[in-house]
Amino acid sequence: MAVALVFLAAGCGDGFWFGSKDKTEASVTTPAGVQTGDVSILYTLKGESGTADVQVVFSTNGATFRSASAAPGSEGTDNLTVTPDGAPHTFVWRSKADLTNDREGSVLVRVRPDDGVSDTTGPIAVHNARFLASVNDQAAGEVRLHRLDAVDGAVTFVEAEPTGGTEPAEVIYHSGHYLVSHEATNNIAVLALDAAAGAITPVAGSPFAGDGSGARYLATDGRRVFVSNTTSGTLTIFEWNAETRALSRNPASGRVAFACRGLAVWNNHLYVASETSGTIIIFDIAADGSLIPNPASPIASGGLSSPRAILTEGTRLHAANFASPSLAGFNLQGSGDATVIAGSPFAASRDGIEAIARNGSKLFAVNGAGAALLSFTIDAAGALAEDAGSPLTLTGPSFGLATAGSVVVAVTTTSKKIEVLTIDAGGVVAPLPGGVVDAGVELRSAALSD
C-alpha cells in the first residue's frame, strides 16, 4: 500500500511517472483580432527543468501541422527558460512565407516543448491581403475596390460599383460592409463585401436618406450608424438592421452638434469634433439610440483649437487640429470623460490635417491640399512624436488614407493616384518602390477591410 501511495502522489498530480523528469508545459495566448504579416505568438513554459527546446507549428485545417517560419525579432526555439510559475516567451511567425492563401480565416498555432505538454491557440484569422475601397472625388458616387497585399504593398484593381448618391465624401468599413456618405444627396450607401469572390454589392434599399445637409463623417458602434452633417450642424442616427444591413432613421435622429466634423465611438459614447468651437462634444449613446449630452461635455483642454479628424483606439483618443500644426491626445475614462495625455498638444510639421489613421504604435495623417503624409510614433503613455523622415511628399492633394500590416496607403485627388508606403520593423516609413498606382480618377477617401 505504501508503494501505491507514493506512485499516486508523484504521478497523478504532476502528470509524469514516478522517478521521471518533470514535463515542461506550454501555455499559448491566442492573438486578438485579425492578424497580418509577422504574427507574435505569446506563450509561457512552466516546469522544473530550467530550460527546454520547443517546436512551433501551424495548421490551416486543424489536422495537418507544418513548421512555422520565424520572423526577425523572434526569440528562437532552443534553450528557453522554464520556471515553476511559467516563463514568458515570444515566437514571431512569418505567416506570409508559410501560408499558401493570402486570406485564412482559421489558423491554429501550436507550441510543442520537447518531451513536454503542447498547447494550441484558438482559431486565428490571418489576412495578408485586404480590400481597399476608395470613393471618387466627383459628382456621381462610385466605390473603387482594390486588393492590397498588406505585407508587400502590391495593389490590384478589382471593380468599380456605383453608390447611388452624389458627391461621395467618406467611406468606412465595418463587419463586412463599406458605408459611404454623400454631401449633396445627404444619403448613405451600404455595400456588402464578398471577400471570397472579391466583389461589392449594394444592400437592398441602398442608399438610405438622412435628415441633415452636408452629410460627411461617419462612425458606427455596430448597431447604429452616426453621420456628421457639416452644413446643418446635426447628427443623423441610423439603426443598422443586423440581418438585412439596411439603415432606418432613429426617432432621435437630427441631434444638434455645433460645427460637427469627425466622429469616433468608444464604450457607448460618441465623440464629435467641433471645429470652430475648438472642442470635442461627448454624447452618451442610450439603449434606444438617442444621444444624451455627457456631464463632462465638451472637452476643451489639451490644446484643442480646431479639431477636425479624430480617432479612438483602446482607451485613447487623438484629435488633429485643422488650423494649427498640432494634435491633441486624451485618456478615455469609463464615464466618457477624458483626461489630457501629458505633453498634449503634440507638434506637427503641417497644419490642415484632414484624416488620421493608426497602426499599432504609429499614427498617420494627410493634410489635404498640402499633399503630404505625416507619420508619428506613439509612446506607451499615448504621447506623439513626429518621425524624423516626416512629412513625406505625395504626388497631389490627399484627403484619405488607410493602414494595416506593414503598409500605409494615401489616395490623391488631382494626381489620381494610390500611393503605398511601407513600415519596416523599426517603424521607419518610406515610399514603396513602384508603389504609386494610377487610379484613373480623383479619389477622396479610403478604407481597408479586415
N, C-alpha and C positions, 0 to 999 in steps of 0.2 A: 504493500500500500504506500509506503514511504517513497519508493521509486516512482510510482504513478503520480503522486502529488508534485514531485519535483518536475516531472515532464509537463504537467498541465500548467504550472506556474510559469515555466520558462517558455513553453511553446505557444499556448493559446493567446496569451496577452500580447506578445511581441511579433507573432507571425513567422517564427522560424523554428527549426528543430533544435532541441536541446543540444548545446555544445557547438552549434554552428555560429558563424559570424552574423551579426545583425545586418538586416537588409536596409538599403537606402530607399526611402520613399520619396517619389516626386509628387509635387502638388502644383498644377498648372492653372494659371488665370486666363480666362477667355478674354481676348481684347474686345473692347466695347465699340460698337458701330462698324460701319463699312471700312475695310482696310484697303490700302493701295501701296504697291511697291514693296519696300522693305518693311516687314511686319515685326514688331517687337513682341516676343513671347516671354512673359514673366513667369518664373516658377521658383519653387524652393526645393531644397534637398534636405531631408530630415533623417537623422540616424546617428550612430555612434562611430562610424568607420573613419571619420576625419576627412577623407577625400573620396571622390568617385568619378568615373567616366560615364558619360551619357551618350545616347544616340537621340537625334531629333528627326522625326519622320512625319510625313503628312499624307492625307488621303482625300480624294475628291468624291469617293463613292462609299466611304465608311467601311470598306472591306480590304482594299489593297493599299498598302502603305509604301512610300518611297522615301529615300533620304532627302532631307531638306538642306538646301544650299545656304551657307552662312554669308551674310552681307557684312560690309565694313561696319565696325562698331559692335559686332557680336562678341560675346565673352569667350566663345570656344566651348569645347565639349570634354576636355581632358583635365584630370586632376582638379575637379571642382570641389569647393569646400562643402562639407556636410556637418551639420550641427544638430543637437537634440531638439532645438526649437525650430529648425528649418532655415538654412542659409539661403538668402535670395540670389537669384541669377537671372540673366537675360540672354536669350538667343534671338538674334535679329535674322529673320528669314527673308531671303531674296526670292520673293514669290514670282517676280517677273521671269526669272531664269527657269523656274520649275514648272509653272503652270502652262498647259497647252492652250487653254482658253483664256481670253483676257477678262472674262467676267465669270466668276464662280460663286455660286450662292451658298455653298455649304461645305467648307473645307475643315477638316479636323487636323490638329497638330498634336503629336504625342511625344512626350519626353520619356525615354527608357533608360533608367540607370542600369549599368552592367550588374547582373546578379541582384537586381532590386525590383521595386514595385513601380510600374509605369503609371502615368496619368495623362489624360487626354483633354483637350479643350472641348467646349461646346462648339456647335457649327459657327464658322466664321465666313462672312461674306467678303470676298476679295475681288474688288473691281479695279483692275488695272486699266480698263477703258471706261470712260464716262461719256455721256451725251451732252454736248454743248448746244444750248438753244440761244439764239440771238434774235432780237427784233429789229426790223429795218427802220431807219430814220426817214420815213416818207409817209405820205398820206394813207395809202392803203396798207392796212396791217398785215404783217406776214412774219411767221416764225421760220427761221432757217436752222435746220438741225445738222450738226456735225458730230462725228465720232472722234473723240480725243483720247489719245494714249496718255494717261496721266503720269506715266513714268518717263517716256522718252519724248513726249510732246507732239507726236505726229497727229495731223488733223486731216480728216476725210469728210467731204461733203456727203450728206445722206439725202435730204429732201427739203423742200420749202412748202409750208402749209399756210393758207390764208387764215387770219384770225377773225374776220368778220367785223372788225372795228376800224376806226380811223385815228391816225396819229398815235401809234403804239408808243408807250413811254417806258414801262418797266416789265421785266419778266423775272419770276421767281420759280423755284422748283420745290415741290413737297409731295412726298408719298406717291411717286409715280406719275405726277402731273405737273405741267407747266401752266402758270397763270400769267396773263398778260393784261395790263391796264391800257386804256386808250383815253388820251387827253381831250380829243374832240368829241367823240361819241359817248364818253363817260360810261363805258361798259367794260366788263371783264371777261376775257376769253379763258376757257379751261380746256386744255388739250391733254389727252392721256398718252403716255409714252409706253409703247410696246418695245421693251428693251431687247427681247429675243429677235423680233423682226426688224428692229431699228426704224420704227415709224411712229409718227404722232397723229392723233385723230381728235378733232373737237368732240367733246361730250355733247349729248343731246341737249339742245336749247342754248348752246353757247353761240354768241356772247350774252352775258347777263347784265341787264340795265342797272346802273347805280342811281343815286339820288343827289349827287352833287355836280360840281363842274370843275374841270381840270383834274380828272382822276389820274393819279400818277403813282405814288409809292404804295407798296403792298407789304402785308405781313399776315401770317396765319398762326393759329395755335393748334391747328389740326382739325378743329371742329368748326372754326369760323375763319372768314377772310376779312381783313380790315383794309380799307382803301383811304389814302390821304388825298382829299380833293383840294388841290393847292389854290384854285381860284375862289371857290366858295368858302374855304376855311372850315370844312366839315369832314367828318369821318363816316364813310359808308360801312355798315356792318352786314356781312352776308353770313347766313347759315350754309354750311357745306355738307350736302347730303352724303352720308357715309357709303351709300350703295351706288347711287347714280352719279355722284360728284357734281351734281347741278347746284347752282347757287340760288338762294332766295333771300330777299332782304329781311333782316330782323326788324321787328316793330320799333326797336330803339334806334334804328339807323338814322343818320343825319346829325350825329353829335357834333357840337361846335368845338373846334380846336384851333385857336387863333394861329395864323401863319404856319399851319401844319406842313411838314415836309416828311423826312424819313420816319419809318416806323420800326419798332422792334418789340418782340413779345418775350416775356420771361415769367414763369411761375404765376400764371393767371394775372399778370399785369401787362398793360400796353404802354409803351414809352413812345412819345411823339416829339420829334424835333420841332421846336417853334422858332423859326429862323429869325424873324425880325424882332421878337421879344427877347432873344438870347437865352432861352430856357428850354428845358425838357419837361413836357407835361406828362403826368403819370395818371393812368386810369386803372382801376381795378376791374377785371372782367368778371361780371356777376354770372351766376349759374344760368340765367336766362339770356346771356349775351349782351346785356346792357353795360354801358361803360360808366363807372362811378368814380368821380374825382378822388384820388388818393389824398389822405390828410397831409402827406409830405409834398404834394404837388404845388407849384412847379419846382424843379431843380434849377437853381440859378447860380450855383457855385462852380468851383473847379476850373474857372477860366472860360466858361461858356460865353460866347459872344454872338455867334450866328450859326448855330448848328443846323446842318442840312442832312448829311448822311450819318446814320447811327447803326450800331450793331451790338448784339449781346452774344456772349459765349461763356458757358459756365456761369459764374456769378459776377461777371464783369460786363460793363457797358462802356463802349468808346464812341465818342461823337466828334465829327470833323467840323470845325468852324469854316464857313464858306468865305467870309470877308476878311479873315485873318489867317496867317500861316501857322495853325496850331490845331491840336486835337486834345480833347478833354477825356479823362478816364475816371470811372466810378466803380466801387464795390457795391453790389446789389444786396439788399437786406431782405429777409423773409417777408417783411411788411410791405415791400415795394419801394421803400425809401432807398437812398443811395448815399454812400459816403465817398468823399473825394480820395482818389489814389494820390499818394504823396508825390509831389512834383508836377501835378496837373495844373495848367495845360502844358502839353509837350510840344516843343518846337517842330515845325515842318519847314522844308525849304521852299514850298509853294503854297499859295492860297488857292481858292476856287475849287476845293475838293468836292467832287460830285458823287463819288461812290467809294466805299471801302469794303474790304473782304479780309477774312482771317484764315490762316492755315497754320495750326499749331502755335509756335512761338513767333510767327511772322504776321504782320498786318500790312496790307497793300492798299494804295489809294490811287485814283486817277483824277486829274484836275481839269476835265473838260477842255475848253479852248486852249489851255496851256500845253496840251499834247505831251504830258509827262506822266510816268508811273513812279510813285514813291514807295519805298519799302522801309519798314520799321521792324525792329526786334522788340518783343515784349518780354520783360523780365518776370521773375517769379511773383513780384508784387503787382504786376499789371502796368508798370511804367513803360513808356515808349521811348525808344531812341532811334532816330533815323540812321539807316545804314550808310557806311562810308561811300558806297557807289551810287547812292540815290541822290537825285532822281535820274531815271533813265528816260531818254528822249524817245517818243513814239513817232510814227510816221504822220500822224494827224490828230485832231481833237478826239478825246476819248471820254465817254460818259458811262462806260460799263466795263466791269471786269469780273472774273471768277477764278477760283483757285482750288486745287486738290492735288494730293500726291506730291509730285516733285515739280509741278508746273503752275504758273500763273498766266492767265490769258487776258489781254485787253482788246476790246473792239473799238474801231475808229469810225468816224463819220466820213468826212470829205475824202480821206485817202482810201476808204473802202477796204480795210484790212482786218484780219485777225492776227494778232501778234502774240507769239508764245515765248515765254521766258522760263528758264529753269531755276530751280532752287537746289543748290548742292547740299551735301551732308553738313557743311559748316554754316548753312544759312545764307550763303552768298547767292545773289540773284543776278542773272546775266541773260542777255538775249540768246535764244536758241539759234544756232546756225541754220539758215534756211527756214526759220520759224515765222517769217512774215508771209501770210497766206492771203491771196486775193479773194475777197468775198463777193465782189461784183456789185454790191450795193452798200450804201451807207448803213452802219449799224449803230444802234442806240444803247442797248442794254444786253446783258448776257447772264445766263445761269447754267450751272452744271448739275447733272443728275447725280444720284448716289452711285 
